[in-house]
Amino acid sequence: MSGRGECSAWGGKTAWGKKEEDCEPIVSFVEIMSEDLAETLDEEERRKEQEFLTAIAESEAAPAYSNDEEMARELQRQFDREYELSVILEQEKKGKAAGD
């Protein structure tokens, strides 16, 4: 076979009397599988993207705090933790510098 999508291995007409030009080309199994794989991967990617967009929409829709006071208290706690860490780091730096 020349790979042209022949219907007959002997050339010319097929057993059904069709000319080679009238027959559908023969597609290799590897080509079919790669197309199926590409479609499957594409569908999975679209599904994951949709799940991600849905999760973002849900997280933006629901506020994390019911009122401003709760939010202010949480922000203050975070600020206090960051400040305490910076003080500890400064003390460690001074201790290392004095010990050198």
Phi and psi restraints in degrees (value plus and minus 20) as a CYANA .aco file:
   2 SER   PHI    -111.6   -71.6
   2 SER   PSI     -24.1    15.9
   3 GLY   PHI      65.2   105.2
   3 GLY   PSI     -11.0    29.0
   4 ARG   PHI    -105.0   -65.0
   4 ARG   PSI     -14.2    25.8
   5 GLY   PHI      63.9   103.9
   5 GLY   PSI      20.0    60.0
   6 GLU   PHI     -91.1   -51.1
   6 GLU   PSI     127.9   167.9
   7 CYS   PHI    -108.7   -68.7
   7 CYS   PSI     -46.7    -6.7
   8 SER   PHI    -146.8  -106.8
   8 SER   PSI     115.4   155.4
   9 ALA   PHI     -89.2   -49.2
   9 ALA   PSI     -39.1     0.9
  10 TRP   PHI    -118.9   -78.9
  10 TRP   PSI     -16.8    23.2
  11 GLY   PHI      60.5   100.5
  11 GLY   PSI     152.7   192.7
  12 GLY   PHI      54.0    94.0
  12 GLY   PSI    -151.9  -111.9
  13 LYS   PHI    -114.2   -74.2
  13 LYS   PSI     137.1   177.1
  14 THR   PHI    -106.7   -66.7
  14 THR   PSI     158.3   198.3
  15 ALA   PHI     -84.4   -44.4
  15 ALA   PSI     -40.5    -0.5
  16 TRP   PHI    -113.2   -73.2
  16 TRP   PSI     -17.0    23.0
  17 GLY   PHI      62.2   102.2
  17 GLY   PSI      -6.7    33.3
  18 LYS   PHI    -108.9   -68.9
  18 LYS   PSI     128.5   168.5
  19 LYS   PHI     -99.1   -59.1
  19 LYS   PSI     136.0   176.0
  20 GLU   PHI     -79.1   -39.1
  20 GLU   PSI     -54.6   -14.6
  21 GLU   PHI     -85.8   -45.8
  21 GLU   PSI     -44.6    -4.6
  22 ASP   PHI    -104.2   -64.2
  22 ASP   PSI     -31.1     8.9
  23 CYS   PHI    -108.8   -68.8
  23 CYS   PSI     131.6   171.6
  24 GLU   PHI     -91.5   -51.5
  24 GLU   PSI     124.9   164.9
  25 PRO   PHI     -87.1   -47.1
  25 PRO   PSI     128.4   168.4
  26 ILE   PHI    -101.8   -61.8
  26 ILE   PSI     104.9   144.9
  27 VAL   PHI    -123.2   -83.2
  27 VAL   PSI     114.4   154.4
  28 SER   PHI     -90.7   -50.7
  28 SER   PSI     134.5   174.5
  29 PHE   PHI     -81.6   -41.6
  29 PHE   PSI     -56.6   -16.6
  30 VAL   PHI     -83.0   -43.0
  30 VAL   PSI     -61.1   -21.1
  31 GLU   PHI     -84.1   -44.1
  31 GLU   PSI     -62.5   -22.5
  32 ILE   PHI     -82.9   -42.9
  32 ILE   PSI     -65.3   -25.3
  33 MET   PHI     -85.3   -45.3
  33 MET   PSI     -59.3   -19.3
  34 SER   PHI     -87.8   -47.8
  34 SER   PSI     -54.8   -14.8
  35 GLU   PHI     -86.5   -46.5
  35 GLU   PSI     -63.1   -23.1
  36 ASP   PHI     -82.4   -42.4
  36 ASP   PSI     -62.2   -22.2
  37 LEU   PHI     -83.3   -43.3
  37 LEU   PSI     -63.5   -23.5
  38 ALA   PHI     -81.7   -41.7
  38 ALA   PSI     -62.7   -22.7
  39 GLU   PHI     -84.9   -44.9
  39 GLU   PSI     -61.7   -21.7
  40 THR   PHI     -82.7   -42.7
  40 THR   PSI     -65.8   -25.8
  41 LEU   PHI     -84.1   -44.1
  41 LEU   PSI     -59.2   -19.2
  42 ASP   PHI     -84.4   -44.4
  42 ASP   PSI     -63.8   -23.8
  43 GLU   PHI     -82.9   -42.9
  43 GLU   PSI     -62.3   -22.3
  44 GLU   PHI     -84.9   -44.9
  44 GLU   PSI     -59.6   -19.6
  45 GLU   PHI     -84.6   -44.6
  45 GLU   PSI     -62.7   -22.7
  46 ARG   PHI     -83.4   -43.4
  46 ARG   PSI     -59.0   -19.0
  47 ARG   PHI     -84.4   -44.4
  47 ARG   PSI     -65.3   -25.3
  48 LYS   PHI     -84.4   -44.4
  48 LYS   PSI     -59.7   -19.7
  49 GLU   PHI     -83.1   -43.1
  49 GLU   PSI     -62.0   -22.0
  50 GLN   PHI     -84.4   -44.4
  50 GLN   PSI     -61.3   -21.3
  51 GLU   PHI     -81.9   -41.9
  51 GLU   PSI     -61.6   -21.6
  52 PHE   PHI     -83.3   -43.3
  52 PHE   PSI     -66.7   -26.7
  53 LEU   PHI     -84.5   -44.5
  53 LEU   PSI     -57.1   -17.1
  54 THR   PHI     -84.8   -44.8
  54 THR   PSI     -62.7   -22.7
  55 ALA   PHI     -83.2   -43.2
  55 ALA   PSI     -60.8   -20.8
  56 ILE   PHI     -84.1   -44.1
  56 ILE   PSI     -65.6   -25.6
  57 ALA   PHI     -81.1   -41.1
  57 ALA   PSI     -60.7   -20.7
  58 GLU   PHI     -87.7   -47.7
  58 GLU   PSI     -59.3   -19.3
  59 SER   PHI     -89.9   -49.9
  59 SER   PSI     -52.4   -12.4
  60 GLU   PHI     -97.6   -57.6
  60 GLU   PSI     -47.8    -7.8
  61 ALA   PHI     -93.5   -53.5
  61 ALA   PSI     -58.1   -18.1
  62 ALA   PHI    -118.0   -78.0
  62 ALA   PSI      99.5   139.5
  63 PRO   PHI     -89.4   -49.4
  63 PRO   PSI     125.8   165.8
  64 ALA   PHI     -95.7   -55.7
  64 ALA   PSI     -43.5    -3.5
  65 TYR   PHI    -145.2  -105.2
  65 TYR   PSI     125.2   165.2
  66 SER   PHI    -102.2   -62.2
  66 SER   PSI     -44.0    -4.0
  67 ASN   PHI    -167.9  -127.9
  67 ASN   PSI     150.9   190.9
  68 ASP   PHI     -86.5   -46.5
  68 ASP   PSI     -53.7   -13.7
  69 GLU   PHI     -82.9   -42.9
  69 GLU   PSI     -63.2   -23.2
  70 GLU   PHI     -81.1   -41.1
  70 GLU   PSI     -62.9   -22.9
  71 MET   PHI     -84.1   -44.1
  71 MET   PSI     -63.1   -23.1
  72 ALA   PHI     -83.2   -43.2
  72 ALA   PSI     -61.3   -21.3
  73 ARG   PHI     -83.8   -43.8
  73 ARG   PSI     -63.2   -23.2
  74 GLU   PHI     -84.6   -44.6
  74 GLU   PSI     -62.6   -22.6
  75 LEU   PHI     -82.8   -42.8
  75 LEU   PSI     -59.2   -19.2
  76 GLN   PHI     -85.2   -45.2
  76 GLN   PSI     -60.7   -20.7
  77 ARG   PHI     -81.0   -41.0
  77 ARG   PSI     -63.6   -23.6
  78 GLN   PHI     -83.3   -43.3
  78 GLN   PSI     -62.4   -22.4
  79 PHE   PHI     -82.5   -42.5
  79 PHE   PSI     -64.0   -24.0
  80 ASP   PHI     -81.3   -41.3
  80 ASP   PSI     -62.8   -22.8
  81 ARG   PHI     -82.0   -42.0
  81 ARG   PSI     -64.4   -24.4
  82 GLU   PHI     -82.7   -42.7
  82 GLU   PSI     -61.2   -21.2
  83 TYR   PHI     -84.3   -44.3
  83 TYR   PSI     -65.0   -25.0
  84 GLU   PHI     -80.7   -40.7
  84 GLU   PSI     -61.4   -21.4
  85 LEU   PHI     -83.5   -43.5
  85 LEU   PSI     -60.4   -20.4
  86 SER   PHI     -86.6   -46.6
  86 SER   PSI     -56.6   -16.6
  87 VAL   PHI     -85.0   -45.0
  87 VAL   PSI     -64.5   -24.5
  88 ILE   PHI     -81.7   -41.7
  88 ILE   PSI     -63.3   -23.3
  89 LEU   PHI     -83.4   -43.4
  89 LEU   PSI     -60.3   -20.3
  90 GLU   PHI     -83.0   -43.0
  90 GLU   PSI     -62.2   -22.2
  91 GLN   PHI     -84.0   -44.0
  91 GLN   PSI     -60.5   -20.5
  92 GLU   PHI     -84.5   -44.5
  92 GLU   PSI     -59.7   -19.7
  93 LYS   PHI     -84.0   -44.0
  93 LYS   PSI     -63.4   -23.4
  94 LYS   PHI     -85.4   -45.4
  94 LYS   PSI     -59.0   -19.0
  95 GLY   PHI     -84.8   -44.8
  95 GLY   PSI     -59.7   -19.7
  96 LYS   PHI     -89.7   -49.7
  96 LYS   PSI     -58.9   -18.9
  97 ALA   PHI     -87.7   -47.7
  97 ALA   PSI     -57.3   -17.3
  98 ALA   PHI     -92.8   -52.8
  98 ALA   PSI     -50.6   -10.6
  99 GLY   PHI    -100.3   -60.3
  99 GLY   PSI     -34.5     5.5
